[in-house]
Amino acid sequence: MKMNRISALAATFLALALWTACSAPKEETTEEAVVEVVEETPAPSNTVVDIAVSSPDHTTLVAAVQAAGLAETLSGDGPFTVFAPTNAAFEALPAGTVEGLLKPESKDALTGILTFHVVAGNVMSGDLSDGQVVTTLNGQNLTVSIKDGKVMIGGATVVAADLAGTNGVVHVIDTVLLPE
């Protein structure tokens, strides 16, 4: 009989515990997750090609770069230093020169001329020194001269310097450089 009493008492405690657990008010916890969706917009492109494209003084250079198939290359990682002749510089070439260079059969010659205006690296005007020799992408050299604050590269005068882009720098020059 003692065992029945203990069993009955244990059953009562168990029933009481279950009843308490089931009848206790439920605390519902809700967590609100706030998720902010941020669309990543790429930084605006400002490559050395973009700098030339945005300049009204470089439409001939842009046409030449496109005709030579160099726009994609010069829009790449770089860095590139571009000595960019103005439209007036191209107009100073002998009559018919530009038109002839823009023809598909002249692509190699045009590419050679254009790559003679590009140096690997990000060369700011303050990095240049008188007598410095720089090697262009076409493998030939250009000599820098600085006199009375005037910077020249291969005989062309730098008329605007340090136009910084995301993949290099552009220096505007007043003459089309012609490789040997």
Secondary structure per residue as TSV (DSSP state, phi and psi in degrees):
chain	resnum	aa	ss	phi	psi
A	1	M	-	360.0	-34.2
A	2	K	H	-61.9	-35.9
A	3	M	H	-70.0	-37.2
A	4	N	H	-65.1	-38.3
A	5	R	H	-65.6	-41.9
A	6	I	H	-65.8	-42.2
A	7	S	H	-64.3	-40.9
A	8	A	H	-66.5	-40.9
A	9	L	H	-65.0	-42.0
A	10	A	H	-64.3	-40.7
A	11	A	H	-64.9	-38.2
A	12	T	H	-64.5	-46.7
A	13	F	H	-62.0	-39.3
A	14	L	H	-64.6	-44.3
A	15	A	H	-64.0	-41.1
A	16	L	H	-64.6	-41.5
A	17	A	H	-64.4	-43.3
A	18	L	H	-65.9	-41.6
A	19	W	H	-63.8	-40.1
A	20	T	H	-66.2	-43.6
A	21	A	H	-66.2	-39.4
A	22	C	H	-78.7	-28.3
A	23	S	H	-93.9	-7.1
A	24	A	S	-65.5	142.8
A	25	P	-	-61.7	137.8
A	26	K	-	-83.3	130.0
A	27	E	-	-97.4	113.3
A	28	E	-	-94.4	124.0
A	29	T	-	-108.9	127.5
A	30	T	-	-120.9	134.4
A	31	E	-	-107.9	127.7
A	32	E	-	-96.8	124.6
A	33	A	-	-98.0	122.0
A	34	V	-	-101.2	118.3
A	35	V	-	-116.2	120.1
A	36	E	-	-96.5	122.7
A	37	V	-	-91.6	117.1
A	38	V	-	-113.8	116.2
A	39	E	-	-83.5	126.7
A	40	E	-	-82.9	118.5
A	41	T	-	-102.0	131.3
A	42	P	-	-64.5	148.2
A	43	A	-	-62.7	144.9
A	44	P	-	-60.6	138.7
A	45	S	-	-74.1	137.9
A	46	N	-	-147.4	57.6
A	47	T	-	-73.9	173.5
A	48	V	H	-61.5	-31.0
A	49	V	H	-69.3	-43.0
A	50	D	H	-59.9	-38.6
A	51	I	H	-61.3	-45.8
A	52	A	H	-65.7	-42.8
A	53	V	H	-61.2	-36.8
A	54	S	T	-79.8	-4.3
A	55	S	-	-99.7	124.2
A	56	P	G	-67.7	-14.3
A	57	D	G	-89.0	3.6
A	58	H	G	-128.5	27.5
A	59	T	H	-65.5	-35.4
A	60	T	H	-68.9	-42.2
A	61	L	H	-60.7	-44.0
A	62	V	H	-62.3	-43.5
A	63	A	H	-61.0	-39.4
A	64	A	H	-68.5	-43.0
A	65	V	H	-61.1	-41.0
A	66	Q	H	-68.3	-41.8
A	67	A	H	-64.1	-33.4
A	68	A	T	-82.5	-7.6
A	69	G	T	73.1	28.0
A	70	L	-	-100.4	-4.6
A	71	A	H	-59.5	-44.7
A	72	E	H	-66.1	-43.5
A	73	T	H	-60.3	-48.5
A	74	L	H	-75.7	-6.6
A	75	S	T	-95.5	-2.1
A	76	G	S	-74.3	-166.4
A	77	D	S	-60.5	-39.9
A	78	G	-	69.8	-147.0
A	79	P	-	-81.4	154.2
A	80	F	E	-126.0	144.3
A	81	T	E	-112.3	119.8
A	82	V	E	-112.3	127.6
A	83	F	E	-97.4	102.5
A	84	A	E	-98.9	108.9
A	85	P	E	-70.1	143.9
A	86	T	-	-77.6	170.1
A	87	N	H	-57.1	-41.3
A	88	A	H	-60.9	-36.0
A	89	A	H	-63.7	-41.5
A	90	F	H	-68.3	-37.4
A	91	E	H	-65.3	-24.4
A	92	A	T	-76.9	-11.7
A	93	L	S	-69.2	157.3
A	94	P	-	-54.2	147.3
A	95	A	T	-51.3	134.8
A	96	G	T	85.3	-10.2
A	97	T	H	-62.4	-51.1
A	98	V	H	-63.4	-47.0
A	99	E	H	-57.9	-42.5
A	100	G	H	-64.9	-40.6
A	101	L	H	-68.7	-27.4
A	102	L	T	-79.6	-7.0
A	103	K	S	-73.3	145.1
A	104	P	G	-54.8	-35.8
A	105	E	G	-70.8	-10.6
A	106	S	G	-103.3	12.1
A	107	K	H	-56.2	-42.5
A	108	D	H	-64.0	-44.1
A	109	A	H	-64.3	-43.1
A	110	L	H	-62.7	-43.6
A	111	T	H	-60.7	-42.0
A	112	G	H	-61.3	-40.8
A	113	I	H	-67.9	-46.6
A	114	L	H	-65.9	-41.2
A	115	T	H	-71.7	-13.8
A	116	F	T	-73.9	-11.9
A	117	H	T	-100.9	7.3
A	118	V	E	-127.3	134.2
A	119	V	E	-119.9	138.0
A	120	A	E	-69.4	136.3
A	121	G	S	111.4	172.2
A	122	N	-	-110.2	85.8
A	123	V	-	-99.1	105.3
A	124	M	-	-81.4	160.0
A	125	S	G	-59.2	-34.2
A	126	G	G	-67.9	-15.0
A	127	D	G	-85.8	-11.7
A	128	L	-	-87.6	147.5
A	129	S	-	-136.1	154.7
A	130	D	T	-60.7	129.3
A	131	G	T	87.1	-5.1
A	132	Q	-	-63.6	140.2
A	133	V	E	-111.6	127.9
A	134	V	E	-117.3	143.4
A	135	T	E	-97.0	128.1
A	136	T	B	-85.9	169.9
A	137	L	T	-66.3	-18.6
A	138	N	T	-87.5	2.9
A	139	G	S	94.0	-9.6
A	140	Q	-	-92.8	162.6
A	141	N	E	-102.5	151.7
A	142	L	E	-124.8	144.0
A	143	T	E	-107.7	135.9
A	144	V	E	-92.3	137.5
A	145	S	E	-132.0	139.1
A	146	I	E	-129.7	117.5
A	147	K	E	-139.0	128.9
A	148	D	T	53.0	38.3
A	149	G	T	78.8	-0.8
A	150	K	E	-95.6	123.9
A	151	V	E	-98.3	131.4
A	152	M	E	-126.5	146.5
A	153	I	E	-129.8	116.0
A	154	G	T	55.0	31.6
A	155	G	T	93.2	-9.7
A	156	A	E	-96.0	139.5
A	157	T	E	-86.6	133.5
A	158	V	E	-79.6	115.3
A	159	V	E	-99.0	-16.9
A	160	A	E	-151.1	129.7
A	161	A	E	-120.6	159.8
A	162	D	E	60.9	42.9
A	163	L	E	-82.1	94.1
A	164	A	E	-78.6	135.1
A	165	G	E	-121.0	179.7
A	166	T	T	-73.8	-17.7
A	167	N	T	-128.6	23.6
A	168	G	E	152.2	-157.6
A	169	V	E	-139.9	148.5
A	170	V	E	-117.5	135.1
A	171	H	E	-118.8	123.6
A	172	V	E	-82.6	132.0
A	173	I	E	-123.3	161.0
A	174	D	S	-98.1	5.1
A	175	T	S	-141.8	143.9
A	176	V	-	-80.8	124.3
A	177	L	-	-82.4	132.6
A	178	L	-	-116.0	122.6
A	179	P	-	-68.8	162.9
A	180	E	-	-78.9	360.0
